[in-house]
Amino acid sequence: MDLIPKPGYTARLDQDQAKARDLPAEVRDRIAAAAESMLQAPTEETAGALFAELRAAGFDQ
C-alpha cells in the first residue's frame, strides 16, 4: 500500500485547514459539537447533522 499522498492532495488539506482556522468560533463550536455527537452515537441523524454543519461552513466540495 502506497502511503504517499497524490500530488495536490496535501495542498487541498492545507487549504481546508486554513479555511477552518478562519471560521468564526461559533461555527467551529457547532462543527465540534456535531462531530462529538456523531462519535458518541454514530447514527444517520448524527452523521447528517455533522455534514449539514460542514456544508453550512462552506466545506461542501
N, CA, C and O atoms as a Maestro MAE file, in Angstrom:
{
 s_m_m2io_version
 :::
 2.0.0
}

f_m_ct {
 s_m_title
 :::
 protein
 m_atom[244] {
  # First column is atom index #
  i_m_mmod_type
  r_m_x_coord
  r_m_y_coord
  r_m_z_coord
  i_m_residue_number
  s_m_chain_name
  s_m_pdb_residue_name
  s_m_pdb_atom_name
  i_m_atomic_number
  :::
  1 25 0.849 -1.173 0.000 1 A "MET " " N  " 7
  2 3 0.000 0.000 0.000 1 A "MET " " CA " 6
  3 2 0.898 1.241 0.000 1 A "MET " " C  " 6
  4 15 1.837 1.344 0.790 1 A "MET " " O  " 8
  5 25 0.599 2.155 -0.878 2 A "ASP " " N  " 7
  6 3 1.366 3.393 -1.010 2 A "ASP " " CA " 6
  7 2 0.754 4.458 -0.104 2 A "ASP " " C  " 6
  8 15 -0.401 4.844 -0.279 2 A "ASP " " O  " 8
  9 25 1.540 4.929 0.866 3 A "LEU " " N  " 7
  10 3 1.033 5.920 1.815 3 A "LEU " " CA " 6
  11 2 1.395 7.344 1.441 3 A "LEU " " C  " 6
  12 15 1.084 8.279 2.179 3 A "LEU " " O  " 8
  13 25 2.047 7.516 0.304 4 A "ILE " " N  " 7
  14 3 2.416 8.855 -0.145 4 A "ILE " " CA " 6
  15 2 1.205 9.479 -0.839 4 A "ILE " " C  " 6
  16 15 0.674 8.908 -1.791 4 A "ILE " " O  " 8
  17 25 0.766 10.652 -0.364 5 A "PRO " " N  " 7
  18 3 -0.411 11.277 -0.986 5 A "PRO " " CA " 6
  19 2 -0.139 11.685 -2.430 5 A "PRO " " C  " 6
  20 15 0.992 11.990 -2.808 5 A "PRO " " O  " 8
  21 25 -1.186 11.683 -3.207 6 A "LYS " " N  " 7
  22 3 -1.084 12.111 -4.601 6 A "LYS " " CA " 6
  23 2 -0.775 13.600 -4.658 6 A "LYS " " C  " 6
  24 15 -1.150 14.348 -3.755 6 A "LYS " " O  " 8
  25 25 -0.090 14.036 -5.717 7 A "PRO " " N  " 7
  26 3 0.204 15.468 -5.844 7 A "PRO " " CA " 6
  27 2 -1.088 16.290 -5.797 7 A "PRO " " C  " 6
  28 15 -2.095 15.930 -6.407 7 A "PRO " " O  " 8
  29 25 -1.034 17.373 -5.076 8 A "GLY " " N  " 7
  30 3 -2.196 18.242 -4.961 8 A "GLY " " CA " 6
  31 2 -3.099 17.910 -3.794 8 A "GLY " " C  " 6
  32 15 -3.871 18.761 -3.352 8 A "GLY " " O  " 8
  33 25 -3.022 16.697 -3.284 9 A "TYR " " N  " 7
  34 3 -3.906 16.297 -2.195 9 A "TYR " " CA " 6
  35 2 -3.574 17.047 -0.915 9 A "TYR " " C  " 6
  36 15 -4.472 17.546 -0.236 9 A "TYR " " O  " 8
  37 25 -2.294 17.131 -0.580 10 A "THR " " N  " 7
  38 3 -1.934 17.835 0.650 10 A "THR " " CA " 6
  39 2 -2.211 19.325 0.520 10 A "THR " " C  " 6
  40 15 -2.517 19.983 1.514 10 A "THR " " O  " 8
  41 25 -2.111 19.864 -0.681 11 A "ALA " " N  " 7
  42 3 -2.432 21.282 -0.878 11 A "ALA " " CA " 6
  43 2 -3.898 21.528 -0.545 11 A "ALA " " C  " 6
  44 15 -4.232 22.543 0.066 11 A "ALA " " O  " 8
  45 25 -4.761 20.621 -0.935 12 A "ARG " " N  " 7
  46 3 -6.196 20.742 -0.627 12 A "ARG " " CA " 6
  47 2 -6.423 20.689 0.877 12 A "ARG " " C  " 6
  48 15 -7.216 21.460 1.417 12 A "ARG " " O  " 8
  49 25 -5.724 19.774 1.556 13 A "LEU " " N  " 7
  50 3 -5.849 19.692 3.011 13 A "LEU " " CA " 6
  51 2 -5.369 20.976 3.677 13 A "LEU " " C  " 6
  52 15 -5.976 21.452 4.636 13 A "LEU " " O  " 8
  53 25 -4.279 21.532 3.164 14 A "ASP " " N  " 7
  54 3 -3.760 22.796 3.700 14 A "ASP " " CA " 6
  55 2 -4.775 23.920 3.514 14 A "ASP " " C  " 6
  56 15 -4.967 24.741 4.410 14 A "ASP " " O  " 8
  57 25 -5.425 23.956 2.349 15 A "GLN " " N  " 7
  58 3 -6.438 24.982 2.089 15 A "GLN " " CA " 6
  59 2 -7.624 24.824 3.038 15 A "GLN " " C  " 6
  60 15 -8.130 25.805 3.583 15 A "GLN " " O  " 8
  61 25 -8.060 23.583 3.228 16 A "ASP " " N  " 7
  62 3 -9.189 23.338 4.131 16 A "ASP " " CA " 6
  63 2 -8.833 23.696 5.571 16 A "ASP " " C  " 6
  64 15 -9.660 24.235 6.306 16 A "ASP " " O  " 8
  65 25 -7.600 23.393 5.967 17 A "GLN " " N  " 7
  66 3 -7.172 23.732 7.321 17 A "GLN " " CA " 6
  67 2 -7.158 25.246 7.517 17 A "GLN " " C  " 6
  68 15 -7.593 25.745 8.554 17 A "GLN " " O  " 8
  69 25 -6.662 25.969 6.528 18 A "ALA " " N  " 7
  70 3 -6.644 27.433 6.615 18 A "ALA " " CA " 6
  71 2 -8.069 27.978 6.661 18 A "ALA " " C  " 6
  72 15 -8.358 28.912 7.409 18 A "ALA " " O  " 8
  73 25 -8.952 27.395 5.863 19 A "LYS " " N  " 7
  74 3 -10.352 27.817 5.848 19 A "LYS " " CA " 6
  75 2 -10.994 27.574 7.218 19 A "LYS " " C  " 6
  76 15 -11.748 28.410 7.714 19 A "LYS " " O  " 8
  77 25 -10.689 26.427 7.820 20 A "ALA " " N  " 7
  78 3 -11.250 26.099 9.129 20 A "ALA " " CA " 6
  79 2 -10.758 27.068 10.200 20 A "ALA " " C  " 6
  80 15 -11.520 27.461 11.083 20 A "ALA " " O  " 8
  81 25 -9.499 27.448 10.120 21 A "ARG " " N  " 7
  82 3 -8.953 28.402 11.100 21 A "ARG " " CA " 6
  83 2 -9.638 29.755 10.998 21 A "ARG " " C  " 6
  84 15 -9.766 30.464 11.996 21 A "ARG " " O  " 8
  85 25 -10.077 30.116 9.803 22 A "ASP " " N  " 7
  86 3 -10.697 31.421 9.587 22 A "ASP " " CA " 6
  87 2 -12.185 31.457 9.939 22 A "ASP " " C  " 6
  88 15 -12.796 32.525 9.919 22 A "ASP " " O  " 8
  89 25 -12.766 30.317 10.257 23 A "LEU " " N  " 7
  90 3 -14.185 30.281 10.616 23 A "LEU " " CA " 6
  91 2 -14.400 30.964 11.962 23 A "LEU " " C  " 6
  92 15 -13.535 30.907 12.836 23 A "LEU " " O  " 8
  93 25 -15.543 31.605 12.130 24 A "PRO " " N  " 7
  94 3 -15.863 32.180 13.440 24 A "PRO " " CA " 6
  95 2 -15.924 31.072 14.505 24 A "PRO " " C  " 6
  96 15 -16.261 29.927 14.202 24 A "PRO " " O  " 8
  97 25 -15.602 31.421 15.727 25 A "ALA " " N  " 7
  98 3 -15.588 30.447 16.825 25 A "ALA " " CA " 6
  99 2 -16.943 29.755 16.976 25 A "ALA " " C  " 6
  100 15 -17.001 28.566 17.289 25 A "ALA " " O  " 8
  101 25 -18.019 30.488 16.756 26 A "GLU " " N  " 7
  102 3 -19.365 29.911 16.875 26 A "GLU " " CA " 6
  103 2 -19.559 28.764 15.877 26 A "GLU " " C  " 6
  104 15 -20.131 27.730 16.223 26 A "GLU " " O  " 8
  105 25 -19.089 28.944 14.660 27 A "VAL " " N  " 7
  106 3 -19.222 27.911 13.629 27 A "VAL " " CA " 6
  107 2 -18.342 26.716 13.978 27 A "VAL " " C  " 6
  108 15 -18.782 25.571 13.875 27 A "VAL " " O  " 8
  109 25 -17.103 26.976 14.390 28 A "ARG " " N  " 7
  110 3 -16.206 25.882 14.786 28 A "ARG " " CA " 6
  111 2 -16.806 25.089 15.944 28 A "ARG " " C  " 6
  112 15 -16.706 23.863 15.977 28 A "ARG " " O  " 8
  113 25 -17.426 25.785 16.889 29 A "ASP " " N  " 7
  114 3 -18.044 25.109 18.033 29 A "ASP " " CA " 6
  115 2 -19.209 24.225 17.599 29 A "ASP " " C  " 6
  116 15 -19.377 23.119 18.114 29 A "ASP " " O  " 8
  117 25 -20.017 24.713 16.646 30 A "ARG " " N  " 7
  118 3 -21.144 23.895 16.151 30 A "ARG " " CA " 6
  119 2 -20.633 22.641 15.448 30 A "ARG " " C  " 6
  120 15 -21.194 21.559 15.619 30 A "ARG " " O  " 8
  121 25 -19.573 22.785 14.658 31 A "ILE " " N  " 7
  122 3 -18.995 21.629 13.966 31 A "ILE " " CA " 6
  123 2 -18.426 20.648 14.984 31 A "ILE " " C  " 6
  124 15 -18.633 19.440 14.870 31 A "ILE " " O  " 8
  125 25 -17.713 21.163 15.975 32 A "ALA " " N  " 7
  126 3 -17.132 20.299 17.006 32 A "ALA " " CA " 6
  127 2 -18.217 19.558 17.785 32 A "ALA " " C  " 6
  128 15 -18.064 18.376 18.093 32 A "ALA " " O  " 8
  129 25 -19.301 20.243 18.101 33 A "ALA " " N  " 7
  130 3 -20.403 19.608 18.834 33 A "ALA " " CA " 6
  131 2 -21.055 18.516 17.993 33 A "ALA " " C  " 6
  132 15 -21.383 17.446 18.506 33 A "ALA " " O  " 8
  133 25 -21.243 18.783 16.708 34 A "ALA " " N  " 7
  134 3 -21.840 17.781 15.819 34 A "ALA " " CA " 6
  135 2 -20.908 16.585 15.663 34 A "ALA " " C  " 6
  136 15 -21.367 15.443 15.625 34 A "ALA " " O  " 8
  137 25 -19.608 16.835 15.572 35 A "ALA " " N  " 7
  138 3 -18.636 15.741 15.455 35 A "ALA " " CA " 6
  139 2 -18.630 14.898 16.726 35 A "ALA " " C  " 6
  140 15 -18.589 13.670 16.656 35 A "ALA " " O  " 8
  141 25 -18.670 15.544 17.873 36 A "GLU " " N  " 7
  142 3 -18.699 14.818 19.146 36 A "GLU " " CA " 6
  143 2 -19.967 13.978 19.259 36 A "GLU " " C  " 6
  144 15 -19.920 12.841 19.729 36 A "GLU " " O  " 8
  145 25 -21.092 14.530 18.832 37 A "SER " " N  " 7
  146 3 -22.350 13.771 18.860 37 A "SER " " CA " 6
  147 2 -22.258 12.530 17.990 37 A "SER " " C  " 6
  148 15 -22.738 11.461 18.365 37 A "SER " " O  " 8
  149 25 -21.635 12.679 16.823 38 A "MET " " N  " 7
  150 3 -21.507 11.532 15.935 38 A "MET " " CA " 6
  151 2 -20.577 10.475 16.533 38 A "MET " " C  " 6
  152 15 -20.831 9.279 16.391 38 A "MET " " O  " 8
  153 25 -19.511 10.904 17.196 39 A "LEU " " N  " 7
  154 3 -18.604 9.944 17.824 39 A "LEU " " CA " 6
  155 2 -19.290 9.197 18.965 39 A "LEU " " C  " 6
  156 15 -19.055 8.005 19.158 39 A "LEU " " O  " 8
  157 25 -20.127 9.890 19.710 40 A "GLN " " N  " 7
  158 3 -20.818 9.276 20.843 40 A "GLN " " CA " 6
  159 2 -21.941 8.340 20.393 40 A "GLN " " C  " 6
  160 15 -22.171 7.298 21.007 40 A "GLN " " O  " 8
  161 25 -22.632 8.714 19.329 41 A "ALA " " N  " 7
  162 3 -23.761 7.917 18.830 41 A "ALA " " CA " 6
  163 2 -23.764 7.975 17.309 41 A "ALA " " C  " 6
  164 15 -24.472 8.790 16.717 41 A "ALA " " O  " 8
  165 25 -22.968 7.107 16.670 42 A "PRO " " N  " 7
  166 3 -22.869 7.146 15.204 42 A "PRO " " CA " 6
  167 2 -24.143 6.622 14.525 42 A "PRO " " C  " 6
  168 15 -24.309 5.420 14.317 42 A "PRO " " O  " 8
  169 25 -25.018 7.545 14.193 43 A "THR " " N  " 7
  170 3 -26.261 7.205 13.501 43 A "THR " " CA " 6
  171 2 -26.351 8.043 12.230 43 A "THR " " C  " 6
  172 15 -25.553 8.954 12.011 43 A "THR " " O  " 8
  173 25 -27.322 7.724 11.411 44 A "GLU " " N  " 7
  174 3 -27.530 8.523 10.204 44 A "GLU " " CA " 6
  175 2 -27.875 9.967 10.559 44 A "GLU " " C  " 6
  176 15 -27.467 10.897 9.864 44 A "GLU " " O  " 8
  177 25 -28.624 10.148 11.634 45 A "GLU " " N  " 7
  178 3 -29.005 11.508 12.031 45 A "GLU " " CA " 6
  179 2 -27.796 12.328 12.475 45 A "GLU " " C  " 6
  180 15 -27.649 13.485 12.081 45 A "GLU " " O  " 8
  181 25 -26.925 11.724 13.300 46 A "THR " " N  " 7
  182 3 -25.773 12.493 13.777 46 A "THR " " CA " 6
  183 2 -24.779 12.745 12.648 46 A "THR " " C  " 6
  184 15 -24.155 13.804 12.595 46 A "THR " " O  " 8
  185 25 -24.630 11.777 11.747 47 A "ALA " " N  " 7
  186 3 -23.750 11.997 10.588 47 A "ALA " " CA " 6
  187 2 -24.332 13.091 9.699 47 A "ALA " " C  " 6
  188 15 -23.601 13.956 9.216 47 A "ALA " " O  " 8
  189 25 -25.635 13.057 9.486 48 A "GLY " " N  " 7
  190 3 -26.289 14.085 8.683 48 A "GLY " " CA " 6
  191 2 -26.144 15.464 9.292 48 A "GLY " " C  " 6
  192 15 -25.949 16.449 8.581 48 A "GLY " " O  " 8
  193 25 -26.241 15.534 10.625 49 A "ALA " " N  " 7
  194 3 -26.081 16.822 11.307 49 A "ALA " " CA " 6
  195 2 -24.661 17.354 11.132 49 A "ALA " " C  " 6
  196 15 -24.464 18.551 10.924 49 A "ALA " " O  " 8
  197 25 -23.671 16.460 11.217 50 A "LEU " " N  " 7
  198 3 -22.282 16.883 11.017 50 A "LEU " " CA " 6
  199 2 -22.073 17.364 9.588 50 A "LEU " " C  " 6
  200 15 -21.480 18.420 9.369 50 A "LEU " " O  " 8
  201 25 -22.551 16.603 8.623 51 A "PHE " " N  " 7
  202 3 -22.394 17.014 7.223 51 A "PHE " " CA " 6
  203 2 -23.120 18.332 6.954 51 A "PHE " " C  " 6
  204 15 -22.629 19.159 6.185 51 A "PHE " " O  " 8
  205 25 -24.269 18.533 7.571 52 A "ALA " " N  " 7
  206 3 -25.006 19.789 7.391 52 A "ALA " " CA " 6
  207 2 -24.201 20.968 7.932 52 A "ALA " " C  " 6
  208 15 -24.147 22.025 7.302 52 A "ALA " " O  " 8
  209 25 -23.580 20.794 9.087 53 A "GLU " " N  " 7
  210 3 -22.750 21.866 9.656 53 A "GLU " " CA " 6
  211 2 -21.545 22.148 8.764 53 A "GLU " " C  " 6
  212 15 -21.186 23.305 8.545 53 A "GLU " " O  " 8
  213 25 -20.921 21.089 8.251 54 A "LEU " " N  " 7
  214 3 -19.768 21.279 7.367 54 A "LEU " " CA " 6
  215 2 -20.176 21.986 6.078 54 A "LEU " " C  " 6
  216 15 -19.472 22.881 5.611 54 A "LEU " " O  " 8
  217 25 -21.309 21.587 5.504 55 A "ARG " " N  " 7
  218 3 -21.792 22.256 4.287 55 A "ARG " " CA " 6
  219 2 -22.105 23.718 4.562 55 A "ARG " " C  " 6
  220 15 -21.771 24.589 3.757 55 A "ARG " " O  " 8
  221 25 -22.743 23.992 5.690 56 A "ALA " " N  " 7
  222 3 -23.090 25.372 6.039 56 A "ALA " " CA " 6
  223 2 -21.836 26.230 6.211 56 A "ALA " " C  " 6
  224 15 -21.866 27.439 5.982 56 A "ALA " " O  " 8
  225 25 -20.740 25.596 6.615 57 A "ALA " " N  " 7
  226 3 -19.479 26.324 6.804 57 A "ALA " " CA " 6
  227 2 -18.699 26.465 5.502 57 A "ALA " " C  " 6
  228 15 -17.650 27.107 5.469 57 A "ALA " " O  " 8
  229 25 -19.212 25.864 4.427 58 A "GLY " " N  " 7
  230 3 -18.552 26.001 3.134 58 A "GLY " " CA " 6
  231 2 -17.702 24.821 2.725 58 A "GLY " " C  " 6
  232 15 -17.004 24.885 1.714 58 A "GLY " " O  " 8
  233 25 -17.745 23.742 3.490 59 A "PHE " " N  " 7
  234 3 -16.987 22.537 3.147 59 A "PHE " " CA " 6
  235 2 -17.903 21.557 2.423 59 A "PHE " " C  " 6
  236 15 -18.187 20.470 2.925 59 A "PHE " " O  " 8
  237 25 -18.354 21.948 1.254 60 A "ASP " " N  " 7
  238 3 -19.326 21.127 0.529 60 A "ASP " " CA " 6
  239 2 -18.783 20.569 -0.770 60 A "ASP " " C  " 6
  240 15 -19.552 20.108 -1.613 60 A "ASP " " O  " 8
  241 25 -17.499 20.602 -0.943 61 A "GLN " " N  " 7
  242 3 -16.926 20.121 -2.206 61 A "GLN " " CA " 6
  243 2 -16.590 18.667 -2.134 61 A "GLN " " C  " 6
  244 15 -16.098 18.098 -3.108 61 A "GLN " " O  " 8
  :::
 }
 m_bond[243] {
  # First column is bond index #
  i_m_from
  i_m_to
  i_m_order
  :::
  1 1 2 1
  2 2 3 1
  3 3 4 2
  4 3 5 1
  5 5 6 1
  6 6 7 1
  7 7 8 2
  8 7 9 1
  9 9 10 1
  10 10 11 1
  11 11 12 2
  12 11 13 1
  13 13 14 1
  14 14 15 1
  15 15 16 2
  16 15 17 1
  17 17 18 1
  18 18 19 1
  19 19 20 2
  20 19 21 1
  21 21 22 1
  22 22 23 1
  23 23 24 2
  24 23 25 1
  25 25 26 1
  26 26 27 1
  27 27 28 2
  28 27 29 1
  29 29 30 1
  30 30 31 1
  31 31 32 2
  32 31 33 1
  33 33 34 1
  34 34 35 1
  35 35 36 2
  36 35 37 1
  37 37 38 1
  38 38 39 1
  39 39 40 2
  40 39 41 1
  41 41 42 1
  42 42 43 1
  43 43 44 2
  44 43 45 1
  45 45 46 1
  46 46 47 1
  47 47 48 2
  48 47 49 1
  49 49 50 1
  50 50 51 1
  51 51 52 2
  52 51 53 1
  53 53 54 1
  54 54 55 1
  55 55 56 2
  56 55 57 1
  57 57 58 1
  58 58 59 1
  59 59 60 2
  60 59 61 1
  61 61 62 1
  62 62 63 1
  63 63 64 2
  64 63 65 1
  65 65 66 1
  66 66 67 1
  67 67 68 2
  68 67 69 1
  69 69 70 1
  70 70 71 1
  71 71 72 2
  72 71 73 1
  73 73 74 1
  74 74 75 1
  75 75 76 2
  76 75 77 1
  77 77 78 1
  78 78 79 1
  79 79 80 2
  80 79 81 1
  81 81 82 1
  82 82 83 1
  83 83 84 2
  84 83 85 1
  85 85 86 1
  86 86 87 1
  87 87 88 2
  88 87 89 1
  89 89 90 1
  90 90 91 1
  91 91 92 2
  92 91 93 1
  93 93 94 1
  94 94 95 1
  95 95 96 2
  96 95 97 1
  97 97 98 1
  98 98 99 1
  99 99 100 2
  100 99 101 1
  101 101 102 1
  102 102 103 1
  103 103 104 2
  104 103 105 1
  105 105 106 1
  106 106 107 1
  107 107 108 2
  108 107 109 1
  109 109 110 1
  110 110 111 1
  111 111 112 2
  112 111 113 1
  113 113 114 1
  114 114 115 1
  115 115 116 2
  116 115 117 1
  117 117 118 1
  118 118 119 1
  119 119 120 2
  120 119 121 1
  121 121 122 1
  122 122 123 1
  123 123 124 2
  124 123 125 1
  125 125 126 1
  126 126 127 1
  127 127 128 2
  128 127 129 1
  129 129 130 1
  130 130 131 1
  131 131 132 2
  132 131 133 1
  133 133 134 1
  134 134 135 1
  135 135 136 2
  136 135 137 1
  137 137 138 1
  138 138 139 1
  139 139 140 2
  140 139 141 1
  141 141 142 1
  142 142 143 1
  143 143 144 2
  144 143 145 1
  145 145 146 1
  146 146 147 1
  147 147 148 2
  148 147 149 1
  149 149 150 1
  150 150 151 1
  151 151 152 2
  152 151 153 1
  153 153 154 1
  154 154 155 1
  155 155 156 2
  156 155 157 1
  157 157 158 1
  158 158 159 1
  159 159 160 2
  160 159 161 1
  161 161 162 1
  162 162 163 1
  163 163 164 2
  164 163 165 1
  165 165 166 1
  166 166 167 1
  167 167 168 2
  168 167 169 1
  169 169 170 1
  170 170 171 1
  171 171 172 2
  172 171 173 1
  173 173 174 1
  174 174 175 1
  175 175 176 2
  176 175 177 1
  177 177 178 1
  178 178 179 1
  179 179 180 2
  180 179 181 1
  181 181 182 1
  182 182 183 1
  183 183 184 2
  184 183 185 1
  185 185 186 1
  186 186 187 1
  187 187 188 2
  188 187 189 1
  189 189 190 1
  190 190 191 1
  191 191 192 2
  192 191 193 1
  193 193 194 1
  194 194 195 1
  195 195 196 2
  196 195 197 1
  197 197 198 1
  198 198 199 1
  199 199 200 2
  200 199 201 1
  201 201 202 1
  202 202 203 1
  203 203 204 2
  204 203 205 1
  205 205 206 1
  206 206 207 1
  207 207 208 2
  208 207 209 1
  209 209 210 1
  210 210 211 1
  211 211 212 2
  212 211 213 1
  213 213 214 1
  214 214 215 1
  215 215 216 2
  216 215 217 1
  217 217 218 1
  218 218 219 1
  219 219 220 2
  220 219 221 1
  221 221 222 1
  222 222 223 1
  223 223 224 2
  224 223 225 1
  225 225 226 1
  226 226 227 1
  227 227 228 2
  228 227 229 1
  229 229 230 1
  230 230 231 1
  231 231 232 2
  232 231 233 1
  233 233 234 1
  234 234 235 1
  235 235 236 2
  236 235 237 1
  237 237 238 1
  238 238 239 1
  239 239 240 2
  240 239 241 1
  241 241 242 1
  242 242 243 1
  243 243 244 2
  :::
 }
}
